[in-house]
Amino acid sequence: MKKKIIGFGASISTTSINKAFAAYALGFFPEYEVELVDLNDFEVPVFSVDCEKENCPQAVRDFLDKLKSADILVCSMAEHNRNWTVGFKNLFDWCSRLDLKLLQHKPMLLLSTSPGGYGGQNSLNIAKTIFPAFGGNILTTFALPKFHENFDPTQGIREETLLAAFKKQVEDFKNQLIKEN
Ligand SMILES: Cc1cc2nc3c(=O)[nH]c(=O)nc-3n(C[C@H](O)[C@H](O)[C@H](O)COP(=O)(O)O)c2cc1C
């Protein structure tokens, strides 16, 4: 049976460029069963301890189950005001109340992109710093700057140097996977 790799953009935008980037990254793993997850399929109210007292939405358990079902995770961090998007943080907070190690220690390729020149690296760096405390097992990272200039919706990364750098990170990720197994 093929191992399963799940990808998602850390955003609830229906036109998320990070979801598009995660989908592109999944294409580099033909040896796996791949699934692109949309955070909008796990809609939850804004977290508060008061709201939590009422009940924990089923979508929280569903998202945790989805993460558990994966052998590998590809997560592309969107950035709002140099931080995570509210939609992702909200789901993350809900999940952390049920399972502090929500990322399940699954090997992770951590990505980010944004229309700006820093490519969402503030958001990526926060994830890189704190994910390990939440069961994150980040093997490799890559930030794609200036998404709209450097990414073609049908062909993917169009700038040669960036494409080479991305491929190198994917290769490095796969090599680390071999070492882990
Ligand atoms: C409120 C807001 C704040 C933003 N702040 C940043 C920022 O700090 N850094 C950045 O690179 N892009 C920023 N952007 C642009 C986002 O990176 C861009 O909207 C991107 O499409 C978000 O990713 P997504 O499409 O995957 O949701 C911001 C956008 C919004 C709406």
The ligand as an SDF file (V2000), in Angstrom:
LIG
                    3D

 31 33  0  0  0  0  0  0  0  0999 V2000
   -4.5590   41.6140    6.2960 C   0  0  0  0  0  0  0  0  0  0  0  0
   -3.4280   41.2030    5.3990 C   0  0  0  0  0  0  0  0  0  0  0  0
   -2.1390   41.3040    5.8520 C   0  0  0  0  0  0  0  0  0  0  0  0
   -1.0690   40.8700    5.0550 C   0  0  0  0  0  0  0  0  0  0  0  0
    0.1900   40.9210    5.5580 N   0  0  0  0  0  0  0  0  0  0  0  0
    1.2020   40.3810    4.8470 C   0  0  0  0  0  0  0  0  0  0  0  0
    2.5040   40.3010    5.4150 C   0  0  0  0  0  0  0  0  0  0  0  0
    2.7560   40.6730    6.5310 O   0  0  0  0  0  0  0  0  0  0  0  0
    3.4850   39.7240    4.6710 N   0  0  0  0  0  0  0  0  0  0  0  0
    3.2400   39.2560    3.4060 C   0  0  0  0  0  0  0  0  0  0  0  0
    4.1720   38.7430    2.7890 O   0  0  0  0  0  0  0  0  0  0  0  0
    2.0330   39.3350    2.8430 N   0  0  0  0  0  0  0  0  0  0  0  0
    0.9910   39.8770    3.5380 C   0  0  0  0  0  0  0  0  0  0  0  0
   -0.2570   39.9340    2.9890 N   0  0  0  0  0  0  0  0  0  0  0  0
   -0.4790   39.4130    1.6440 C   0  0  0  0  0  0  0  0  0  0  0  0
   -0.7510   37.9260    1.7120 C   0  0  0  0  0  0  0  0  0  0  0  0
    0.4980   37.2480    1.7520 O   0  0  0  0  0  0  0  0  0  0  0  0
   -1.5660   37.4940    0.5040 C   0  0  0  0  0  0  0  0  0  0  0  0
   -2.8800   37.9800    0.6570 O   0  0  0  0  0  0  0  0  0  0  0  0
   -1.5670   35.9970    0.3000 C   0  0  0  0  0  0  0  0  0  0  0  0
   -2.3910   35.7200   -0.8170 O   0  0  0  0  0  0  0  0  0  0  0  0
   -2.0660   35.2430    1.5280 C   0  0  0  0  0  0  0  0  0  0  0  0
   -1.9150   33.8500    1.3390 O   0  0  0  0  0  0  0  0  0  0  0  0
   -3.1350   32.9310    0.9250 P   0  0  0  0  0  0  0  0  0  0  0  0
   -3.5690   33.3750   -0.4560 O   0  0  0  0  0  0  0  0  0  0  0  0
   -2.5760   31.5580    0.9170 O   0  0  0  0  0  0  0  0  0  0  0  0
   -4.2280   33.1460    1.9070 O   0  0  0  0  0  0  0  0  0  0  0  0
   -1.3240   40.3810    3.7610 C   0  0  0  0  0  0  0  0  0  0  0  0
   -2.6540   40.3000    3.2950 C   0  0  0  0  0  0  0  0  0  0  0  0
   -3.6810   40.7070    4.1020 C   0  0  0  0  0  0  0  0  0  0  0  0
   -5.1010   40.5960    3.5980 C   0  0  0  0  0  0  0  0  0  0  0  0
  1  2  1  0
  2  3  1  0
  2 30  2  0
  3  4  2  0
  4  5  1  0
  4 28  1  0
  5  6  2  0
  6  7  1  0
  6 13  1  0
  7  8  2  0
  7  9  1  0
  9 10  1  0
 10 11  2  0
 10 12  1  0
 12 13  2  0
 13 14  1  0
 14 15  1  0
 14 28  1  0
 15 16  1  0
 16 17  1  0
 16 18  1  0
 18 19  1  0
 18 20  1  0
 20 21  1  0
 20 22  1  0
 22 23  1  0
 23 24  1  0
 24 25  2  0
 24 26  1  0
 24 27  1  0
 28 29  2  0
 29 30  1  0
 30 31  1  0
M  END
$$$$
